[in-house]
C-alpha cells in the first residue's frame, strides 16, 4: 500500500537526484578540440587564443622534401633542445617560449602524442627571413667558394680548405619558401629590401638588428658547444616581433634540423665531416637518388642515435621524453 508519505519521500528523492545531476552537468566541461592553423615540413601550430602551441612532429625533411619515414622521439628531442638554448640565450635576446609542460596547455594537448614535443609560445609577427650564420666553410658554401671564391656573394680569403673555420662568422640570410619550394639565398642589401617592403621605414633597422643578433647568438652558443665537444658549423634562426615590436627569437633554435653539428673529436680540415644532424640523411639521399625519399631502417636508427648523442653532449643529460 502506497501512502502519502511514500509519495512524498519519492518526490524528495527525485528532486535530490535531479539536483545532483544538474550539478554534475554544470561541472562537466566538454573538452575543446583543436586543429592546426599552420603546418610546416616538421611543425604544426595550434592557436589557443592568447598564445600558440607549437608541436614538433617526428617527420624529417631534406632538400625541401618531407620524407616518407618518421623518426621516433625526434620531435621531442628538437623541442627539448630548443628549450635548452632558449634558456641559455635569454640574456642576449628574449624568445617566444612560455612552457613545455602540457599541464600549462589546454586539456586537448594532455595526451601522450603531445607530451615532450609541444611548446606553448607567444604570438609573434614573424619576419620574412631565415637568418643563416656560417662559422665554417662546408656544404653549398664550399661548392660556391671553389667556383668563385664567395659564399652567398660574400668574398672570402683565398686558400681556404673544406670545413675550415672562417676568420669571422658570416651572415647569409635567405627568403622563406613554401613547402616544396626552395629557400633563396639573398644578400644583406636584399634583406633590407624584403623587410622594407613588409615594414615600411623599418627595413634597414630590422636588417641590422637581425644580423647582429644572429651573429651574437651563434658566437655564444658555438663557444659553449665547442667546450662540450661539438662544432656548430652553421645554423639558422627565425625572428618575430612581439606586441611591442621588439625582436624576439621564434621557431626552433640550434637543433639538428636547423644546424650542422660536427664532433670535435676527429675533426680535420680538408674534408667533409661526420655529423650529429640530418646531414647523415642528406648524404644517404645523395648516394641513393632513386630512393623516392624513403629511408631504410638502419639510416633511421643511426639518425636518432646521433640526435640523442648530441642532446646528451650539449645538455649533460640523457634524453627523456
N, C-alpha and C positions, 0 to 999 in steps of 0.2 A: 504494500500500500504506500503510494507516494503522498507525502504530506506537504503542506505549505512550507514547512521548514526545509524539507528536502529540496524543493524547488528553489527556495531562497539560497541555500548553500550552493546548488548547482550554478545559479546565476552569478553568484560571487566568484565561484571558481572560474567560470568562463571569462568574467571581466578581468580577473588577475592574469589568466593565460594570455588574453589579447593584449593586456598592458605590457607584459614582458616580451611578447612578440614584437610589439611596436618599438620597444627599447632596443631589441636586438637589431631590427632593421635600420634604426637610426644610427646605431654604432657601426654597422657593417658598411665598409667602403668598397665600392666596386673598383678594382684595380684599373687604372688608366693604362692603355697600351700606347706604344709609340712606334712610329716608323721613321726610318732615316730621312732627313731633309736633304742630305747630300751623301753621295757615295763616291769615294775615290778609288784608286787602284788597291789600296790597302785599308783605308779607314772608312768608317761610317759615322756620320754626325747626326745626333738627335737633338731637337730643340725642346727644352723642358720649360721654356718661358723666360726666366731671368738669366739662364745660363744654358750651356750646351753639354752634352755627353759625347765624348769622342771615343770611339771604340776601335782598337787596332785588331783587325782580323788576322787569321793565320794564312791569309793569301800572301803570295810573293810575286813581285813583278821584276821584269828585266827587259831592257831595250824597249821600254814603254809598252810592254805587253803584260797582261795578267796571266801567270802560268796556270796550268790545269791542276796542279797539285796544291795541297795545303800543307803547312809545316806546323805540327802541333806545338803549342806554347809560344810560338813566335810572337803573336800579338801581345801576350803578357810580358814577354821579355822587352819588347820595344817600349811598352808603357812604363814598366818599372825603371828601365834605363833612362828614359826621358825624365821621369820624376827625379832621379838621382842628379842629373845635370841641371834641371831647373832649380833644385835646391842649392846646388854648388855655385851657380852663377847669378843668384838674385842680387848680389852686391853690385853687379855690373849693369844689369837691366832687369826690370820686372818681367814676369811671364804670365801666361794665361791660366796656369794650373790652380785649381781650387781644392780638389781632393781626388784620391784614387780609391777611396773607401766606398763600396757600393751602398753602405748604410747611410751615406750622405746623399744618395741619389733616390729618385722615385722607386717605388716598390717593383716596378716592371724590370728594373736592372739588377734586382737582388736575386739573380739566378746564376748557376754555375757558368753559363756561357758568357757572362759579363764580368765575372769575378777575376780581378787581376789585370784585365786588358782594357779596362774602361777608366776614363779620366773626366771628371767634371771640370769644365773650363769656363772662363769668362767669354762673353761675346765680344768679338773684335771686328773691326772693319779691316779685312786682310788687304795687305799691299800686294800689287800685281807682279811681284818679282820673287824669284828664288835667288837667295843671296849665297853664292858659292865662294868658298875660300880654299886656296890650294897652297899647301906648305911644302909639297914635294912634287916633282915632275913625273907624271905617270899617266897611263890611260890615253885618252884622246888628247890631253895636253902634250904628252910626249910625242905622239904622232904629228901634231901640229908643229911642235918645236923642231923636229927633224926635217920638216918640209921647208919652213921659212924662218925659224928662229923666234917664233912668237907663240904665245898661248892666249887665245881669245883676243888677239890684236895687241897684246902687251909684249913689247920687246924684252927678251931675257938675255943674260950674259951668254957669250959664246962658250962652247966647250962643256956644257952640262951633260951629264950621263943619266940614263934612265934611273928613276927612283931617287935621284939626288935631292937633298934638301935645298930649297930655294934660299937665296940671301935674306929675303923677307917674304912673308905670305902675300899672295896676290889675290885681289878681289875680282871675280869674274861672274857678274850677275847673268841671269837668264830670265826669259819670259816663262810664264806658267802655261802649259799646254793642257788641253782637254784629254781625257782618256783615249789612247790610241794614236795621239799625235805627239810629235817630238817637241821638247822644250828647245827654245832658240837662244843660243849664246848671244849676248849683246855687249856693247862697250859701256863703260861708265857714263859716257856722254849720252848714249841712247837710253840708259836707265833714267836719266834726268827727264828726257822727253816722255817716256812711258808714265812716269809719276806725275809730271806736269799736266798731262792730258787728263788724268783722273782727279788730280788735286791742283787746280789752277793756282799759281802763285807759290806753290809749296814744293815743286819738283826738285829744285836744287837743294833745298834744305833737307828734305827727306832722303834724297840720294846720298848726301854726305853722311847723315846720321846712320843710315843703313850700312854704309861702307865701314865707318868707324866702329860700329857695334859688332859687325861681323868679324872683323879682324881682332878686336879686343876679346871677344868670346873665344875665338879659335885659339889665340895665344895662351890664355889662361888654361883652357881645357887640354890643349895639346901638351903643355908643360906638365900638367898633372898626370895625364895618361902615360907620358914617357916615363915618369917616375914609377909607374905600375907595370912597365914592360910592354906598352902598346904605343905604336906610332900612329897618329891620326894624319894620314897623308892629305886628305881633303874632306870637306863636309859641306852641307848646305843648311841654311837657316831660313825660316819664313817669319815674317813680322806682320803685325797689325796695329791698328790704332784703338785705344780704349775710349771710354766715354768722354775723356778729357783731351783726346787727340794726342795722348802720349804714345810713343812707340813701345810695343810690348812684344816679347817673343811668343810666337804661336806654334801650332802644329806639333811636330816631334822635335827632338833635339839630340844630336850626336848618337844616333842608333846605328846598328849595322846596315840598316836600309838607307840611311841618308849620308853615310860616311864610308871612307875607306880606312879600315883598321889593319895595320900590319904588326906582326910580332917583332919586338925589338931584338929578341934572341935570333941570331942567324941573319939579321939584316945586312945586306951587302949591296952597295951601289953598283949599277951597271947591268941590272937585270930586273925582270918583274919579280914581285914579292908574293909569298903566300899571304892569305888574308883571313881575318876573322869576320868578314862581312859577306855579302852576297856576290862578291867578285868570283867566288868559287862557282856559283851558279852561272854567272855570265861566261866564265871560261868554258864550262861544260857545254853551254848552248852554242858558243862559237865553234867548238870542236865537233858538234853534232847538229849541223844546220837543218837536218830533216827531222828533228825531234818533235816538231809541231808543238813546242813549248810544254812537253810532258817529261818530267824528270824521273829517272829511276830511283828506287828506294834508297840506294846507297848514297846518292847525292843529297837526298832529303835528310837522311840521318847525319851525314857529315856536316851539313849546313847548320842544323840545330845544335849540334855539338859545338861548333865554332861560336855560335851566338851565346851559348851558356858559358863557354870558357871566357869570352870577352867580358860578359857580365860579372863573373867572379873576380877577374883580374881588376876591373875598374872599381867595383863597389866593395870588394873584400868579403862578399857574402855569396853563398850558394843561391842559385835561383830557386825561389819558391813561389808558386802561383797563389 
